[in-house]
């Protein structure tokens, strides 16, 4: 998803998660 050049809030809205959750997943998965 990050490769699609979406902002984190956009990704969060797409997958139905909180922005903070998305940030944590990004840090965890690299």
mmCIF entry with sequence, helices, sheets and N, C-alpha, C, O atoms, coordinates in Angstrom:
data_MODEL
# 
_entry.id   MODEL 
# 
_entity.id                         1 
_entity.type                       polymer 
_entity.pdbx_number_of_molecules   1 
# 
_entity_poly.entity_id                      1 
_entity_poly.type                           'polypeptide(L)' 
_entity_poly.nstd_linkage                   no 
_entity_poly.nstd_monomer                   no 
_entity_poly.pdbx_seq_one_letter_code       
;(UNK)(UNK)(UNK)(UNK)(UNK)(UNK)(UNK)(UNK)(UNK)(UNK)(UNK)(UNK)(UNK)(UNK)(UNK)(UNK)
(UNK)(UNK)(UNK)(UNK)(UNK)(UNK)(UNK)(UNK)(UNK)(UNK)(UNK)(UNK)(UNK)(UNK)
;
_entity_poly.pdbx_seq_one_letter_code_can   XXXXXXXXXXXXXXXXXXXXXXXXXXXXXX 
_entity_poly.pdbx_strand_id                 A 
# 
loop_
_entity_poly_seq.entity_id 
_entity_poly_seq.num 
_entity_poly_seq.mon_id 
_entity_poly_seq.hetero 
1 1  UNK n 
1 2  UNK n 
1 3  UNK n 
1 4  UNK n 
1 5  UNK n 
1 6  UNK n 
1 7  UNK n 
1 8  UNK n 
1 9  UNK n 
1 10 UNK n 
1 11 UNK n 
1 12 UNK n 
1 13 UNK n 
1 14 UNK n 
1 15 UNK n 
1 16 UNK n 
1 17 UNK n 
1 18 UNK n 
1 19 UNK n 
1 20 UNK n 
1 21 UNK n 
1 22 UNK n 
1 23 UNK n 
1 24 UNK n 
1 25 UNK n 
1 26 UNK n 
1 27 UNK n 
1 28 UNK n 
1 29 UNK n 
1 30 UNK n 
# 
_struct_asym.id          A 
_struct_asym.entity_id   1 
# 
loop_
_struct_conf.conf_type_id 
_struct_conf.id 
_struct_conf.pdbx_PDB_helix_id 
_struct_conf.beg_label_comp_id 
_struct_conf.beg_label_asym_id 
_struct_conf.beg_label_seq_id 
_struct_conf.pdbx_beg_PDB_ins_code 
_struct_conf.end_label_comp_id 
_struct_conf.end_label_asym_id 
_struct_conf.end_label_seq_id 
_struct_conf.pdbx_end_PDB_ins_code 
_struct_conf.beg_auth_comp_id 
_struct_conf.beg_auth_asym_id 
_struct_conf.beg_auth_seq_id 
_struct_conf.end_auth_comp_id 
_struct_conf.end_auth_asym_id 
_struct_conf.end_auth_seq_id 
_struct_conf.pdbx_PDB_helix_class 
_struct_conf.details 
_struct_conf.pdbx_PDB_helix_length 
HELX_P HELX_P1 AA1 UNK A 2  ? UNK A 4  ? UNK A 2  UNK A 4  5 ? 3  
HELX_P HELX_P2 AA2 UNK A 8  ? UNK A 15 ? UNK A 8  UNK A 15 1 ? 8  
HELX_P HELX_P3 AA3 UNK A 19 ? UNK A 29 ? UNK A 19 UNK A 29 1 ? 11 
# 
_struct_conf_type.id          HELX_P 
_struct_conf_type.criteria    ? 
_struct_conf_type.reference   ? 
# 
loop_
_atom_site.group_PDB 
_atom_site.id 
_atom_site.type_symbol 
_atom_site.label_atom_id 
_atom_site.label_alt_id 
_atom_site.label_comp_id 
_atom_site.label_asym_id 
_atom_site.label_entity_id 
_atom_site.label_seq_id 
_atom_site.pdbx_PDB_ins_code 
_atom_site.Cartn_x 
_atom_site.Cartn_y 
_atom_site.Cartn_z 
_atom_site.occupancy 
_atom_site.B_iso_or_equiv 
_atom_site.pdbx_formal_charge 
_atom_site.auth_seq_id 
_atom_site.auth_comp_id 
_atom_site.auth_asym_id 
_atom_site.auth_atom_id 
_atom_site.pdbx_PDB_model_num 
ATOM 1   N N  . UNK A 1 1  ? 0.825   -1.210 0.000  1.00 0.00 ? 1  UNK A N  1 
ATOM 2   C CA . UNK A 1 1  ? 0.000   0.000  0.000  1.00 0.00 ? 1  UNK A CA 1 
ATOM 3   C C  . UNK A 1 1  ? 0.855   1.254  0.000  1.00 0.00 ? 1  UNK A C  1 
ATOM 4   O O  . UNK A 1 1  ? 0.520   2.244  -0.650 1.00 0.00 ? 1  UNK A O  1 
ATOM 5   N N  . UNK A 1 2  ? 1.960   1.208  0.731  1.00 0.00 ? 2  UNK A N  1 
ATOM 6   C CA . UNK A 1 2  ? 2.832   2.379  0.771  1.00 0.00 ? 2  UNK A CA 1 
ATOM 7   C C  . UNK A 1 2  ? 3.420   2.665  -0.599 1.00 0.00 ? 2  UNK A C  1 
ATOM 8   O O  . UNK A 1 2  ? 3.723   3.813  -0.924 1.00 0.00 ? 2  UNK A O  1 
ATOM 9   N N  . UNK A 1 3  ? 3.582   1.614  -1.408 1.00 0.00 ? 3  UNK A N  1 
ATOM 10  C CA . UNK A 1 3  ? 4.129   1.798  -2.742 1.00 0.00 ? 3  UNK A CA 1 
ATOM 11  C C  . UNK A 1 3  ? 3.182   2.570  -3.647 1.00 0.00 ? 3  UNK A C  1 
ATOM 12  O O  . UNK A 1 3  ? 3.592   3.088  -4.685 1.00 0.00 ? 3  UNK A O  1 
ATOM 13  N N  . UNK A 1 4  ? 1.919   2.647  -3.254 1.00 0.00 ? 4  UNK A N  1 
ATOM 14  C CA . UNK A 1 4  ? 0.927   3.354  -4.053 1.00 0.00 ? 4  UNK A CA 1 
ATOM 15  C C  . UNK A 1 4  ? 0.957   4.852  -3.788 1.00 0.00 ? 4  UNK A C  1 
ATOM 16  O O  . UNK A 1 4  ? 0.141   5.593  -4.335 1.00 0.00 ? 4  UNK A O  1 
ATOM 17  N N  . UNK A 1 5  ? 1.893   5.308  -2.952 1.00 0.00 ? 5  UNK A N  1 
ATOM 18  C CA . UNK A 1 5  ? 2.060   6.725  -2.646 1.00 0.00 ? 5  UNK A CA 1 
ATOM 19  C C  . UNK A 1 5  ? 0.830   7.320  -1.953 1.00 0.00 ? 5  UNK A C  1 
ATOM 20  O O  . UNK A 1 5  ? 0.502   8.490  -2.148 1.00 0.00 ? 5  UNK A O  1 
ATOM 21  N N  . UNK A 1 6  ? 0.158   6.501  -1.145 1.00 0.00 ? 6  UNK A N  1 
ATOM 22  C CA . UNK A 1 6  ? -0.971  7.000  -0.368 1.00 0.00 ? 6  UNK A CA 1 
ATOM 23  C C  . UNK A 1 6  ? -0.461  7.531  0.954  1.00 0.00 ? 6  UNK A C  1 
ATOM 24  O O  . UNK A 1 6  ? 0.541   7.046  1.479  1.00 0.00 ? 6  UNK A O  1 
ATOM 25  N N  . UNK A 1 7  ? -1.148  8.528  1.495  1.00 0.00 ? 7  UNK A N  1 
ATOM 26  C CA . UNK A 1 7  ? -0.795  9.002  2.829  1.00 0.00 ? 7  UNK A CA 1 
ATOM 27  C C  . UNK A 1 7  ? -1.325  8.011  3.853  1.00 0.00 ? 7  UNK A C  1 
ATOM 28  O O  . UNK A 1 7  ? -2.231  7.229  3.563  1.00 0.00 ? 7  UNK A O  1 
ATOM 29  N N  . UNK A 1 8  ? -0.758  8.047  5.045  1.00 0.00 ? 8  UNK A N  1 
ATOM 30  C CA . UNK A 1 8  ? -1.202  7.121  6.089  1.00 0.00 ? 8  UNK A CA 1 
ATOM 31  C C  . UNK A 1 8  ? -2.685  7.296  6.409  1.00 0.00 ? 8  UNK A C  1 
ATOM 32  O O  . UNK A 1 8  ? -3.390  6.294  6.529  1.00 0.00 ? 8  UNK A O  1 
ATOM 33  N N  . UNK A 1 9  ? -3.193  8.530  6.552  1.00 0.00 ? 9  UNK A N  1 
ATOM 34  C CA . UNK A 1 9  ? -4.638  8.672  6.789  1.00 0.00 ? 9  UNK A CA 1 
ATOM 35  C C  . UNK A 1 9  ? -5.489  8.063  5.673  1.00 0.00 ? 9  UNK A C  1 
ATOM 36  O O  . UNK A 1 9  ? -6.556  7.511  5.942  1.00 0.00 ? 9  UNK A O  1 
ATOM 37  N N  . UNK A 1 10 ? -5.028  8.158  4.423  1.00 0.00 ? 10 UNK A N  1 
ATOM 38  C CA . UNK A 1 10 ? -5.765  7.548  3.314  1.00 0.00 ? 10 UNK A CA 1 
ATOM 39  C C  . UNK A 1 10 ? -5.774  6.029  3.444  1.00 0.00 ? 10 UNK A C  1 
ATOM 40  O O  . UNK A 1 10 ? -6.802  5.380  3.247  1.00 0.00 ? 10 UNK A O  1 
ATOM 41  N N  . UNK A 1 11 ? -4.602  5.469  3.781  1.00 0.00 ? 11 UNK A N  1 
ATOM 42  C CA . UNK A 1 11 ? -4.515  4.024  3.973  1.00 0.00 ? 11 UNK A CA 1 
ATOM 43  C C  . UNK A 1 11 ? -5.438  3.600  5.111  1.00 0.00 ? 11 UNK A C  1 
ATOM 44  O O  . UNK A 1 11 ? -6.170  2.617  4.993  1.00 0.00 ? 11 UNK A O  1 
ATOM 45  N N  . UNK A 1 12 ? -5.399  4.345  6.211  1.00 0.00 ? 12 UNK A N  1 
ATOM 46  C CA . UNK A 1 12 ? -6.223  4.015  7.370  1.00 0.00 ? 12 UNK A CA 1 
ATOM 47  C C  . UNK A 1 12 ? -7.704  4.005  6.993  1.00 0.00 ? 12 UNK A C  1 
ATOM 48  O O  . UNK A 1 12 ? -8.448  3.113  7.402  1.00 0.00 ? 12 UNK A O  1 
ATOM 49  N N  . UNK A 1 13 ? -8.125  4.995  6.217  1.00 0.00 ? 13 UNK A N  1 
ATOM 50  C CA . UNK A 1 13 ? -9.519  5.056  5.801  1.00 0.00 ? 13 UNK A CA 1 
ATOM 51  C C  . UNK A 1 13 ? -9.868  3.882  4.888  1.00 0.00 ? 13 UNK A C  1 
ATOM 52  O O  . UNK A 1 13 ? -10.953 3.310  4.989  1.00 0.00 ? 13 UNK A O  1 
ATOM 53  N N  . UNK A 1 14 ? -8.941  3.528  3.996  1.00 0.00 ? 14 UNK A N  1 
ATOM 54  C CA . UNK A 1 14 ? -9.174  2.428  3.061  1.00 0.00 ? 14 UNK A CA 1 
ATOM 55  C C  . UNK A 1 14 ? -9.390  1.112  3.786  1.00 0.00 ? 14 UNK A C  1 
ATOM 56  O O  . UNK A 1 14 ? -10.292 0.351  3.438  1.00 0.00 ? 14 UNK A O  1 
ATOM 57  N N  . UNK A 1 15 ? -8.565  0.837  4.794  1.00 0.00 ? 15 UNK A N  1 
ATOM 58  C CA . UNK A 1 15 ? -8.629  -0.465 5.461  1.00 0.00 ? 15 UNK A CA 1 
ATOM 59  C C  . UNK A 1 15 ? -9.462  -0.431 6.732  1.00 0.00 ? 15 UNK A C  1 
ATOM 60  O O  . UNK A 1 15 ? -9.620  -1.452 7.401  1.00 0.00 ? 15 UNK A O  1 
ATOM 61  N N  . UNK A 1 16 ? -9.997  0.743  7.069  1.00 0.00 ? 16 UNK A N  1 
ATOM 62  C CA . UNK A 1 16 ? -10.886 0.836  8.214  1.00 0.00 ? 16 UNK A CA 1 
ATOM 63  C C  . UNK A 1 16 ? -10.174 0.730  9.550  1.00 0.00 ? 16 UNK A C  1 
ATOM 64  O O  . UNK A 1 16 ? -10.714 0.167  10.503 1.00 0.00 ? 16 UNK A O  1 
ATOM 65  N N  . UNK A 1 17 ? -8.965  1.268  9.624  1.00 0.00 ? 17 UNK A N  1 
ATOM 66  C CA . UNK A 1 17 ? -8.208  1.238  10.873 1.00 0.00 ? 17 UNK A CA 1 
ATOM 67  C C  . UNK A 1 17 ? -7.903  2.657  11.316 1.00 0.00 ? 17 UNK A C  1 
ATOM 68  O O  . UNK A 1 17 ? -7.997  3.600  10.529 1.00 0.00 ? 17 UNK A O  1 
ATOM 69  N N  . UNK A 1 18 ? -7.533  2.802  12.598 1.00 0.00 ? 18 UNK A N  1 
ATOM 70  C CA . UNK A 1 18 ? -7.102  4.102  13.085 1.00 0.00 ? 18 UNK A CA 1 
ATOM 71  C C  . UNK A 1 18 ? -5.730  4.420  12.518 1.00 0.00 ? 18 UNK A C  1 
ATOM 72  O O  . UNK A 1 18 ? -4.934  3.522  12.242 1.00 0.00 ? 18 UNK A O  1 
ATOM 73  N N  . UNK A 1 19 ? -5.461  5.716  12.346 1.00 0.00 ? 19 UNK A N  1 
ATOM 74  C CA . UNK A 1 19 ? -4.181  6.143  11.796 1.00 0.00 ? 19 UNK A CA 1 
ATOM 75  C C  . UNK A 1 19 ? -3.030  5.628  12.655 1.00 0.00 ? 19 UNK A C  1 
ATOM 76  O O  . UNK A 1 19 ? -2.012  5.174  12.131 1.00 0.00 ? 19 UNK A O  1 
ATOM 77  N N  . UNK A 1 20 ? -3.194  5.699  13.981 1.00 0.00 ? 20 UNK A N  1 
ATOM 78  C CA . UNK A 1 20 ? -2.125  5.242  14.873 1.00 0.00 ? 20 UNK A CA 1 
ATOM 79  C C  . UNK A 1 20 ? -1.850  3.755  14.697 1.00 0.00 ? 20 UNK A C  1 
ATOM 80  O O  . UNK A 1 20 ? -0.708  3.312  14.815 1.00 0.00 ? 20 UNK A O  1 
ATOM 81  N N  . UNK A 1 21 ? -2.896  2.986  14.415 1.00 0.00 ? 21 UNK A N  1 
ATOM 82  C CA . UNK A 1 21 ? -2.719  1.551  14.190 1.00 0.00 ? 21 UNK A CA 1 
ATOM 83  C C  . UNK A 1 21 ? -1.926  1.311  12.919 1.00 0.00 ? 21 UNK A C  1 
ATOM 84  O O  . UNK A 1 21 ? -1.052  0.445  12.875 1.00 0.00 ? 21 UNK A O  1 
ATOM 85  N N  . UNK A 1 22 ? -2.234  2.081  11.887 1.00 0.00 ? 22 UNK A N  1 
ATOM 86  C CA . UNK A 1 22 ? -1.519  1.944  10.623 1.00 0.00 ? 22 UNK A CA 1 
ATOM 87  C C  . UNK A 1 22 ? -0.045  2.290  10.815 1.00 0.00 ? 22 UNK A C  1 
ATOM 88  O O  . UNK A 1 22 ? 0.831   1.574  10.329 1.00 0.00 ? 22 UNK A O  1 
ATOM 89  N N  . UNK A 1 23 ? 0.231   3.391  11.527 1.00 0.00 ? 23 UNK A N  1 
ATOM 90  C CA . UNK A 1 23 ? 1.620   3.763  11.783 1.00 0.00 ? 23 UNK A CA 1 
ATOM 91  C C  . UNK A 1 23 ? 2.350   2.654  12.522 1.00 0.00 ? 23 UNK A C  1 
ATOM 92  O O  . UNK A 1 23 ? 3.493   2.336  12.194 1.00 0.00 ? 23 UNK A O  1 
ATOM 93  N N  . UNK A 1 24 ? 1.699   2.066  13.517 1.00 0.00 ? 24 UNK A N  1 
ATOM 94  C CA . UNK A 1 24 ? 2.337   0.999  14.289 1.00 0.00 ? 24 UNK A CA 1 
ATOM 95  C C  . UNK A 1 24 ? 2.621   -0.208 13.396 1.00 0.00 ? 24 UNK A C  1 
ATOM 96  O O  . UNK A 1 24 ? 3.684   -0.820 13.500 1.00 0.00 ? 24 UNK A O  1 
ATOM 97  N N  . UNK A 1 25 ? 1.683   -0.548 12.528 1.00 0.00 ? 25 UNK A N  1 
ATOM 98  C CA . UNK A 1 25 ? 1.897   -1.674 11.625 1.00 0.00 ? 25 UNK A CA 1 
ATOM 99  C C  . UNK A 1 25 ? 3.044   -1.398 10.662 1.00 0.00 ? 25 UNK A C  1 
ATOM 100 O O  . UNK A 1 25 ? 3.829   -2.296 10.357 1.00 0.00 ? 25 UNK A O  1 
ATOM 101 N N  . UNK A 1 26 ? 3.145   -0.159 10.182 1.00 0.00 ? 26 UNK A N  1 
ATOM 102 C CA . UNK A 1 26 ? 4.238   0.203  9.284  1.00 0.00 ? 26 UNK A CA 1 
ATOM 103 C C  . UNK A 1 26 ? 5.579   0.034  9.992  1.00 0.00 ? 26 UNK A C  1 
ATOM 104 O O  . UNK A 1 26 ? 6.523   -0.514 9.422  1.00 0.00 ? 26 UNK A O  1 
ATOM 105 N N  . UNK A 1 27 ? 5.660   0.503  11.228 1.00 0.00 ? 27 UNK A N  1 
ATOM 106 C CA . UNK A 1 27 ? 6.909   0.365  11.981 1.00 0.00 ? 27 UNK A CA 1 
ATOM 107 C C  . UNK A 1 27 ? 7.236   -1.098 12.230 1.00 0.00 ? 27 UNK A C  1 
ATOM 108 O O  . UNK A 1 27 ? 8.397   -1.505 12.172 1.00 0.00 ? 27 UNK A O  1 
ATOM 109 N N  . UNK A 1 28 ? 6.197   -1.891 12.509 1.00 0.00 ? 28 UNK A N  1 
ATOM 110 C CA . UNK A 1 28 ? 6.407   -3.303 12.836 1.00 0.00 ? 28 UNK A CA 1 
ATOM 111 C C  . UNK A 1 28 ? 6.831   -4.102 11.604 1.00 0.00 ? 28 UNK A C  1 
ATOM 112 O O  . UNK A 1 28 ? 7.701   -4.968 11.690 1.00 0.00 ? 28 UNK A O  1 
ATOM 113 N N  . UNK A 1 29 ? 6.219   -3.812 10.472 1.00 0.00 ? 29 UNK A N  1 
ATOM 114 C CA . UNK A 1 29 ? 6.481   -4.601 9.276  1.00 0.00 ? 29 UNK A CA 1 
ATOM 115 C C  . UNK A 1 29 ? 7.586   -4.003 8.410  1.00 0.00 ? 29 UNK A C  1 
ATOM 116 O O  . UNK A 1 29 ? 8.089   -4.660 7.498  1.00 0.00 ? 29 UNK A O  1 
ATOM 117 N N  . UNK A 1 30 ? 7.959   -2.767 8.694  1.00 0.00 ? 30 UNK A N  1 
ATOM 118 C CA . UNK A 1 30 ? 8.994   -2.123 7.907  1.00 0.00 ? 30 UNK A CA 1 
ATOM 119 C C  . UNK A 1 30 ? 8.451   -1.606 6.606  1.00 0.00 ? 30 UNK A C  1 
ATOM 120 O O  . UNK A 1 30 ? 9.194   -1.029 5.812  1.00 0.00 ? 30 UNK A O  1 
# 
